[in-house]
Amino acid sequence: MTSPEKVDGLLVGNNLVFALKLLLEFKQKTDLDKAYDRARVTAQCVHYMKLLSDNEGIRPNVICGADERKAFVLYAPNFYDYLNKSYNWGCWPSEAYKEDPELMKDLLVDKNLSVWVYDFDIAKPKQAYIHLQELLDEIDKLAQNSGDEYQVDITESNIAGMFAEFKRIVLNKPDQVSAREAVTIFMKLLIGDNKDYYLHPNVYNKLHLPSGKLIDVDGTGLKTFFKHFNRRLKPSEQDHLLAMSDRLIQDETRRRKGDFWTPTIWANEADKLLGDTFGKDYKDTAIVWDCAAGTKNLTRDFVYENLYTSTIYQSEIDLGEKYNPEAKESFQYDFLNDDVDLDPTNTPDPNEWKMPNSLFNALLAASKSGKKIIFYTNPPYGTANNLGKFGTSKAKMAKNKMNDYMKANGYGSASQQLYAQFFARIIKLVDDFKLTNVGIGFFTKPRFFAGGDYWHKFNDKFFNKFKFVKGVMFNAGEFSDTADTWPIVFATYDLKQNEESNDEIVQFNLEKSVWNSIKSQMEIVPVNKNNLVKKMRLVYKPNDLSSWIREPIPKKIPEFDGPYPQLGSAMDESKGKKPRGKLLDKSLGYMVFNSNNVGEGTTNRGVWVVTSSAYKANGFNVLPENFERAVIGFAARRCVKPTWYNDQDNYKAPNIPETEYDEFVGDSLIFTLFDNGESYQAAYRNWNNYSNLPQGHGKWANEWFWLSLDQVRDWADEYDQLEVYDDTRGDKNRYVYNFLSNRKLSVEAQNVLNIVNKIVEVSFSDRKATIAADDSLCLEAWDAGWFQIRQMIDMFPDGKTTELMRDFKEKFEILRQKLEKAVYAYDMLI
């Protein structure tokens, strides 16, 4: 150990091959969990490295910074390029954090400082010992792989190798995570976006994921691995890396499931369904056109007598040139733009068309002979209103000639949807060429089978022309570049003959792919042992749940007279300048009710309720006139357990027996009040300086409060909560209390209400402390809602409230399950 240039310590090893040159820097009274303090220490070390390099001919390869309790380790070569920049090298290293602001600015945004901090807690000697051993191991590993420059720059060419090494070095049990999870963990840690991915502080060698899941890792390997790569990436470089994720996921999926691209097995399954629908010999007897063929993944394993394949990209044709050599034509063709404005009556010369002459003539001949034409493809799923993470949309993707054609011909909102455009183009070809024997086999999202206003006009046109024959539904995660939370269907359709009626309900076999270890191959099997089918039903206005809820709202109600908060959750006012939500006179609050399907209600924050206006609208005001229907709607949308196969289902207006209606309303109300996910009913006091609110002094009542004013006043008196006691003066009971006082609840709902009331009472003594700790929660309000009370319990947990909350969750789950059964029993979902 030496101290050249007055460093706190320079430890140099005598290994000729891997010579450790460890620079040490120690501080007092810092918080190394904060990026600023780590940057402060690193700034001093960078200045020392400059002095050591210029004056001593030494370049440290590892840096260790520490204070009284914590330490961190850096891979020094990732900071060598700082030594060549024009910083304030004349200041004392110890003053660099103050005297060299440009260096501090650069360090504070340097992802190479996104490192794990070791904690040496004297109260936990065993854990402190483990952390010390890990720190020493990390220093050793960094030194053994050190060089004079960055070891690796992250590039497209080495990203796959990096990921392979990451799995080898870091993941102790790779099968604990899916291919998608493994790639996500790798990418998030690589670019330094790891606030939700961290080593568990109390469980050795466990990595915490955002879902709360813990996976087994080599903690030291994890800390060491990323320091060998320069992670100082521009935003564009980060975007480029993230764009490679799909490729890594696909490669990882192929490795795990066998040497093939996952959709191939579904192409085989699709071929079986096409045979079942159009005859086992369809490949020999029909003209088959894959109009979005890509590299011919659907057709390449089969031989066809009359096959045409087209794709928008010439590069895909080049990649797939070896497949289906028997095809009549494999050609570059934009199915949604090319020839859309032509028809054979007005343009009979095939040379004026983009499609090959042979296909043009084959279609004309089929119109006379009745030969079968089958359009078989996997069209893109993009939509013009599919917003990305940063508000970007795919609007340009849907802007094409078919989009214009559909708008002009009454296809409605679905004209924005790419796969709907493919369907519509087929209808146009049927009409233009006067085809009489046409089949379709498409992979699509199944949303249009659930109906809805978005799809109504499209469905009227499509199902007037074609009938659904049969189909299979599987998890979208079977395709390696899609999420696993929604379904894909492959369905066959046949051109209608005469006036065949439409089916309101269709059904699909639920299937999945699995690895058969005995046969050493993938195979398709039912999702469940009972081989259950999935039914979907067309639901349209006015028979949908959303319309049913709004029906009792009077037609003309003035807007609330006076200012009111525009909320994004219980206590957060929207910062947007032009909120769309409007609060009506005598409103009890606003319920966001986006779309009408299961997925939006359970997983995408599409259903929530607040006591003022919701900034995003997409819902309705809850008034006394529609109160009962509103809570039924909230409970129905929130109580159903989401699955990938019910994600697209639309809710129908309920069919509730009169004898069961009151109980269902009561159950739904209790669920709506105490749903921990999206029940944001709250009371506000001194609200954001809104001194001119109608109730005065920034006071906003919570009309969803379920206890009486007298009961709360008694508790405030008993537990010496003067602020709450004062808040009751001159006030009155709220709407929900009055509503409940005249109603008998079911056992399940009453059990939830009883435990909630007990929690409110037990936690009442914590009000004063909570108000002092965080007055933004407005807990001086006597009608503070369940959201506010839960925040207080989280701030001041104790054994009693913890036990009561555990009891609450059990009883609430019983109520949820009862409501979920009722949703199906009352025909709201099929």
Disulfide bonds with the S-S distance in Angstrom:
none
